[in-house]
Amino acid sequence: MKLVPLGDRVVLRQLVAEETTKSGIVLPGSAQEKPQQAEVIAVGPGGVVDGKEVTMQVTAGQKVIYSKYAGTEVKLDGTEYIIVKQNDILAVVE
């Protein structure tokens, strides 16, 4: 199956959480903080959303940072994705 976002939506796949700290301490799964970095999997077409012209500024394959409580989590074929609006993406990681 394939996710195709509509309007100004973006499909993200969250990057893996760090399992050890910089000092080498191993973190159990419950102590790991969910990363706010993700890879862009698919991008909607943009267009007119709520009466405003929206141009998509991210492309598939980019790594981005998104708002902590943004989006809707979806599980498809055993992989978890997050669908967010473009304005919930804070920055592109280069």
QUIDA-V253919 format. One record per backbone hydrogen bond with DSSP energy under -1.0 kcal/mol. NH is the residue of the N-H (numbers start at 0). CO is the residue of the C=O. Records with the same first field share a line. If there is no record, write none. Layout:
BEGIN
NH = CO + CO
END
This chain:
BEGIN
8 = 5
9 = 83
10 = 41
11 = 81
12 = 38
14 = 36
20 = 24
23 = 20
26 = 18
30 = 27
37 = 63
38 = 12
39 = 61
40 = 10
41 = 10
43 = 8
45 = 6
46 = 53
48 = 51
51 = 48
53 = 46
60 = 39
61 = 58
63 = 37
64 = 90
65 = 35
66 = 87
69 = 66
71 = 82
73 = 80
75 = 78
78 = 75
80 = 73
81 = 11
82 = 71
83 = 9
85 = 7
87 = 84
88 = 85
89 = 64
90 = 64
92 = 62
END
